[in-house]
Amino acid sequence: MKFRDWDINLKVRLFGEALLDISFWTVFPFLTLYFSDSIGRALTSMLLIFSQILAVITALFGGYFADTYGRKRMMSISVIGEGVGFLIFALGATSFMHSPYLSFAGFTLASIFMSFYQPASQAMIADVVDPRHRSHVYSIFYMMVNVAVVVGPILGSIVFHDFTVETLLAIAFFDLVLLILLQKFGHETAPLALNPELRKAQSSKSLGSVIVEQIKNYTLIFKDKIFFLYILAGIIIAQATMQLDLLFPLFIKEKIGNSMVLGISLTGEQLFGFIVSINGFFVAALTVFVTRMMSRYQEKFVFMNSSFLFGIALFLFAAIATPYGAIVAIILYSFAELMTVGIQQNFVSKLAPEDKRAMYFSAAGLRYNLGKVIAPLAITLSAAIGYFFTFSLIALLAFLSGIIYYIMYVKYENSSRSEHSI
């Protein structure tokens, strides 16, 4: 599917989200260090868990709102809320306020609204793209995120420490840019939101009835054994992959420290920025190529081997605590990440009924949201048992995720064969 054939919604979002992602990744990889220095490692870990629990709760309503009130409306509201959150973050970081707790409150607010955005965003792609081309389109969006992952950390290692407030204000500004683009060029795609009578009936419901209905809907969704295994395996592997932004920067700073790489002297923070940029470069450069290559193989083996490779990379990262060991590990880590790009969202779209598409994507988002809740525990665990054993435990969990993915696909294939035989 060529870019000129894309729906205008997708073209606008690709540009607007690229601006926002670059500014976001200028900040995000350095937040663990920022808050650990301000309020301590243990408290940072607990607050990160709390903020992500709130994000999980709100994310469960994100799919419902996107299906009922529309993808465009929910993405616009999300962008506004995220922008306000980063403005509060910036206010807390100013010299006259100097309140890390206010900054954390702003980050938490931004995280909550980010969790509203993704179900609507993923469902919109499924709404307007033919199933044959969805994996390709999802991979393009993923590639753009990782272009930002290349550029953002490099900028962040230069500007975030010395220009924290200005960097946060830039994120809020790009939120405004994306909002303008969505309002001017975007159009609605949700089937229910496009039906005035059904939308009016849904809008007239009380908050209590909406909550009860949501609980019933998600109960039905999670009774799907295949989808439940998908969520379970995803949560396990998500908490492992998120250590790139949580445990990696602390490990590099404390265990590897100042280093020489290719004749260039780097501080621990700069080495971490370099490692993240390598990850982003590989993902940005090879996403489409690897997605096409993986399409030749059975999905169950792709998912399983991706998890196994994550485990190997995480173990090597701790076992070879040198700059070049970290580079080798991050290359393996990057390839593991690339293996499942595109096919994850496409698998959800195949399972989801059309009128509950955003709800399924919202439920699927629990992989990352619950992963974010669990992942900060590794910071506390590393203080208790050390980095090597912490990384080894996370690597074992990654292997467990691969086994669960294999079981899930066996059940899915058996279910598909049973349906075709009826």
C-alpha positions, 0 to 999 in steps of 0.5 A, a space after each residue: 500500500 503506497 503512501 499516496 493511497 493512505 487515508 488523510 487521517 493517517 498522513 496527518 497523524 504520521 507527521 504530527 505524532 513524529 513531532 510529538 514523539 521526538 520531543 517526548 523521547 528527548 525527555 522520557 529516557 532520562 526521567 528515572 535519573 531525574 526523579 531518582 536524583 530528586 526524591 530517591 530511588 525507592 520513592 521514585 519506584 513506588 511513585 512510578 508504580 502508582 502513576 501507572 496503576 492510574 493509567 491502567 484504570 483509565 486505559 480500560 475506559 479509553 476503548 469504550 470512549 473511542 468506540 462510543 464518542 469517536 476516535 478523533 474526539 478521544 485523540 484530541 482530548 488526549 493530546 490536550 490532557 497530555 499537553 497540560 500534564 507536561 506544562 505542570 511538569 515544567 512548572 514544577 521544574 522551574 527554579 522558583 517552584 523546584 517541586 519534584 512532586 508537582 513535576 511527578 503529578 504532571 507526568 502522571 497526568 500526561 501518562 493518564 491521557 497518553 493511555 486514552 490515545 493509543 486505543 483510538 489510534 490503533 483502532 483508527 488504523 484498523 478502521 481505514 486500512 484493508 486487513 492485507 495492508 495493516 501490518 505494513 501500516 502499523 510497521 510504518 508508524 512504529 518505524 516513525 516512533 523509532 526515528 524519534 527514539 534515535 533523535 530524541 535521546 541524542 537531543 536529550 543527552 545535550 539539552 534535558 539536564 541544562 534546559 529541562 523547563 524549555 524541553 518540557 514546554 516544547 513537548 506541550 507545544 507539539 501537543 498543540 500542533 498535533 491537536 490543530 492537525 487533528 481538528 483541521 484535517 482529521 475525520 471520524 472513523 468509528 462505526 458507532 460514533 458515525 451512527 447518531 441514534 446509537 451515539 445518542 443512546 450511549 451518551 444518555 447512559 449514567 456513569 454508573 451504568 457505563 462502569 457496569 457495562 465496561 466491567 461486563 464487556 471486559 469480562 467477556 473479552 478476557 473469557 476469550 482464552 486465546 486473548 487472555 494468553 496474549 495479554 499475559 505473555 504481553 505483560 511479562 515481555 513488556 515489563 522486560 522491554 521497559 527496563 531500557 528506560 528504567 534499569 538500563 540507565 541506572 546500570 550504565 551509570 553505576 556499573 559501567 560509568 564513564 567510558 571510551 567508545 570509538 575513541 570518544 569519552 562518554 559519561 554514563 548518561 551520554 553512554 546511555 543516550 548512545 545505547 538508546 539511539 542505537 536501538 532507535 536507529 536499528 528499529 527505524 532503519 530495519 522495521 519495514 525490512 524485518 516485518 516483511 522478512 518475518 511475514 514468511 514465517 509462522 507467527 507463533 515461532 516469530 513471537 516465541 523466538 522474539 521473547 527468547 532473544 529478548 531474554 538472551 539480550 537482557 542476560 548478556 547486558 548484565 553479564 558483560 558489563 562493558 560499553 561494547 558488551 552493552 552495544 552487542 546486547 542492545 543490537 540483539 534487543 533491537 532485533 527481538 523488538 523488530 520481529 513482532 512489529 505490525 503482527 501484534 496489532 494485526 493479531 488483535 484486529 483479527 480477534 476483535 469484532 468491528 463494533 468493539 475494535 477500540 475496546 480490544 485494542 484498549 484491553 491489549 494495551 494492558 500488556 504495556 500498562 500493567 507492564 509499566 506497573 510491574 517494571 519499576 519493581 526491578 529498580 527496588 529489586 536491584 538494590 536488594 539482590 544486585 543488577 546481575 540477578 535482577 537482569 537474570 530473573 527478567 531474562 527468565 521471565 522473557 523465556 516464559 513469555 515465549 512459551 506462553 505465546 507458543 501455547 496461545 498460537 497453538 490454541 488459535 490455530 486449533 480454533 481456526 481449524 474448528 471454525 472452518 470445519 463447521 
